[in-house]
Amino acid sequence: MAATSFSFDPKILKVIDKLQGDMHAGSRSEVLRRAITLLKISKNAEKEGAELVIKTKDGKEQRIVIS
């Protein structure tokens, strides 16, 4: 795997670090890989005319639009 370096502002790093803990991810890179995978799934579904929907425990649905 090729190594790449990114710079993030402190607010974004806090979000990434929080996600890392919540997901029990081994690294910040793992968090970013999962986020990119989710974005790719969303965009591929959008191209096929599908929607990304989050369904709550009580059955309510919320459509997610990622621009």
C-alpha positions as CSV (number, residue, x, y, z in Angstrom):
1,M,0.0,0.0,0.0
2,A,1.4,3.4,-0.9
3,A,1.9,5.9,1.9
4,T,0.4,9.3,1.6
5,S,0.5,12.2,4.1
6,F,-2.4,14.6,4.8
7,S,-2.7,17.6,7.1
8,F,-5.9,18.1,9.1
9,D,-6.9,21.0,11.3
10,P,-7.2,20.2,15.1
11,K,-11.1,20.0,15.0
12,I,-11.0,17.3,12.3
13,L,-8.4,15.4,14.1
14,K,-10.6,15.4,17.2
15,V,-13.4,13.9,15.2
16,I,-11.2,11.3,13.6
17,D,-9.8,10.4,17.0
18,K,-13.3,10.1,18.5
19,L,-14.4,7.9,15.7
20,Q,-11.2,5.8,16.1
21,G,-12.1,5.1,19.7
22,D,-15.8,4.5,19.0
23,M,-15.0,2.1,16.2
24,H,-12.1,0.4,18.1
25,A,-10.1,1.2,14.9
26,G,-6.4,0.4,15.1
27,S,-5.4,3.7,13.5
28,R,-6.6,7.0,12.1
29,S,-5.9,5.5,8.6
30,E,-8.4,2.8,9.3
31,V,-11.0,5.4,10.1
32,L,-10.3,7.2,6.9
33,R,-10.4,4.0,4.8
34,R,-13.8,3.1,6.3
35,A,-15.1,6.6,5.7
36,I,-13.9,6.5,2.0
37,T,-15.5,3.1,1.6
38,L,-18.8,4.3,2.9
39,L,-18.7,7.4,0.6
40,K,-17.9,5.1,-2.4
41,I,-20.9,2.8,-1.6
42,S,-23.1,5.9,-1.3
43,K,-22.0,7.4,-4.6
44,N,-22.2,4.1,-6.4
45,A,-25.8,3.6,-5.1
46,E,-26.6,7.2,-6.2
47,K,-25.4,6.4,-9.7
48,E,-27.8,3.5,-9.8
49,G,-30.8,5.6,-8.6
50,A,-30.7,4.2,-5.1
51,E,-30.8,6.2,-1.8
52,L,-28.9,5.9,1.4
53,V,-31.4,5.6,4.3
54,I,-30.9,5.4,8.0
55,K,-33.7,3.6,9.9
56,T,-34.1,4.3,13.6
57,K,-35.1,1.7,16.2
58,D,-38.7,3.1,16.1
59,G,-38.9,2.6,12.3
60,K,-38.5,6.2,11.2
61,E,-36.4,6.6,8.1
62,Q,-34.0,9.4,7.3
63,R,-32.6,9.8,3.8
64,I,-29.0,10.8,3.6
65,V,-27.6,13.0,0.8
66,I,-23.9,13.3,0.5
67,S,-22.9,16.0,-1.9
